[in-house]
Amino acid sequence: MVSGKNGQCLIVRDLSARRNGRTVLSNVTFSIRYGEIVSIIGPNGAGKSTLFDLITGFLKPYGGSVLFEGVDLTSMNPHKICHIGIARTFQIPRPFSGMTALENVMAAAMFGKRGDLSPAEYRNRAESILDLVGIAHKASTRACSLTLSEQRRLEVARALATQPRLLLLDEFAAGLSPQAINSALELIENLRNRGLTLIIIDHFLNVTVRVSDRLIALDRGRVVAEGDVEYVLNNPAVASAYLGVS
Ligand SMILES: Nc1ncnc2c1ncn2[C@@H]1O[C@H](COP(=O)(O)OP(=O)(O)OP(=O)(O)O)[C@@H](O)[C@H]1O
């Protein structure tokens, strides 16, 4: 049940989570339209990665629901969620470090396969994805020998290989040089222009906000502000969250 290009891609309703018996996300509600770039901001421990874990099935919610294209994901496992069109990257890149960049992307393409391709077709697809993310020249390099910026791009390539319609990027810019950040932001805009919807976790306030249509600010597991970039960045609740003022 696809809602159409101008409709809602993802609807999160009253989502709550507990870890080690402690509530870490409370009644989080928002929706994401097709083609949007939305950043989830908030200080350390706000619940940003937990939110990604819930959307991608790595953690089961304590309450609430997640609908993707009208389909309830709440009881699905991560493999199934990947196969229906949601992919994520992790804050700390998790490639198969002994495999080359190309092999990593081919493995992801095979995992996310829709219809059987020949090995040559998987290879072609992986090569074109490495080209898209800007590391085609590193195809034969083992993942463990890539720089942090290249490893982040490889993470995106592996996610893209599963052919997602919604891509979740966790701390995509952390640890990158200003130049690498600029080219990472160009990649994000390029992916949106190719029809993807993107949700990006950004701990910092001055990076992915540059390409975001909207921001959702979390603090201590709750949404404290949501709206266009200027509105959220000027919201007193967001300043309090970052300054640790109650
Ligand atoms: N695996 C875990 N086991 C127990 N508690 C966890 C686990 N992961 C996160 N938490 C706790 O859940 C809360 C939310 O953490 P989460 O990692 O989602 O926040 P975050 O906003 O992504 O923070 P950061 O910017 O530091 O990555 C924190 O209090 C954290 O200590």
The ligand as an SDF file (V2000), in Angstrom:
LIG
                    3D

 31 33  0  0  0  0  0  0  0  0999 V2000
   22.4080   -1.3870   24.3540 N   0  0  0  0  0  0  0  0  0  0  0  0
   21.9780   -0.6100   25.3550 C   0  0  0  0  0  0  0  0  0  0  0  0
   21.7220   -1.1370   26.5800 N   0  0  0  0  0  0  0  0  0  0  0  0
   21.2700   -0.3590   27.5900 C   0  0  0  0  0  0  0  0  0  0  0  0
   21.0410    0.9660   27.4770 N   0  0  0  0  0  0  0  0  0  0  0  0
   21.2870    1.5320   26.2850 C   0  0  0  0  0  0  0  0  0  0  0  0
   21.7630    0.7770   25.1710 C   0  0  0  0  0  0  0  0  0  0  0  0
   21.9000    1.6130   24.1230 N   0  0  0  0  0  0  0  0  0  0  0  0
   21.5330    2.8330   24.5560 C   0  0  0  0  0  0  0  0  0  0  0  0
   21.1620    2.7860   25.8480 N   0  0  0  0  0  0  0  0  0  0  0  0
   20.6810    3.9150   26.6600 C   0  0  0  0  0  0  0  0  0  0  0  0
   19.5140    4.4120   26.0270 O   0  0  0  0  0  0  0  0  0  0  0  0
   19.4940    5.8380   26.0840 C   0  0  0  0  0  0  0  0  0  0  0  0
   19.3720    6.3660   24.6730 C   0  0  0  0  0  0  0  0  0  0  0  0
   20.5800    6.0380   24.0000 O   0  0  0  0  0  0  0  0  0  0  0  0
   20.7770    6.2840   22.4300 P   0  0  0  0  0  0  0  0  0  0  0  0
   22.0630    5.6080   22.0530 O   0  0  0  0  0  0  0  0  0  0  0  0
   19.5590    5.9130   21.7070 O   0  0  0  0  0  0  0  0  0  0  0  0
   20.9520    7.8810   22.4010 O   0  0  0  0  0  0  0  0  0  0  0  0
   21.5760    8.7740   21.2420 P   0  0  0  0  0  0  0  0  0  0  0  0
   20.7210    9.9980   21.2010 O   0  0  0  0  0  0  0  0  0  0  0  0
   21.7170    8.0000   20.0030 O   0  0  0  0  0  0  0  0  0  0  0  0
   22.9870    9.1550   21.8780 O   0  0  0  0  0  0  0  0  0  0  0  0
   24.4260    9.3800   21.1560 P   0  0  0  0  0  0  0  0  0  0  0  0
   24.3580   10.7190   20.4780 O   0  0  0  0  0  0  0  0  0  0  0  0
   25.3760    9.3900   22.3160 O   0  0  0  0  0  0  0  0  0  0  0  0
   24.6630    8.2480   20.2050 O   0  0  0  0  0  0  0  0  0  0  0  0
   20.7640    6.2740   26.8030 C   0  0  0  0  0  0  0  0  0  0  0  0
   20.4300    6.5130   28.1580 O   0  0  0  0  0  0  0  0  0  0  0  0
   21.6750    5.0700   26.6780 C   0  0  0  0  0  0  0  0  0  0  0  0
   22.5320    4.9850   27.7890 O   0  0  0  0  0  0  0  0  0  0  0  0
  1  2  1  0
  2  3  1  0
  2  7  2  0
  3  4  2  0
  4  5  1  0
  5  6  2  0
  6  7  1  0
  6 10  1  0
  7  8  1  0
  8  9  2  0
  9 10  1  0
 10 11  1  0
 11 12  1  0
 11 30  1  0
 12 13  1  0
 13 14  1  0
 13 28  1  0
 14 15  1  0
 15 16  1  0
 16 17  2  0
 16 18  1  0
 16 19  1  0
 19 20  1  0
 20 21  2  0
 20 22  1  0
 20 23  1  0
 23 24  1  0
 24 25  2  0
 24 26  1  0
 24 27  1  0
 28 29  1  0
 28 30  1  0
 30 31  1  0
M  END
$$$$
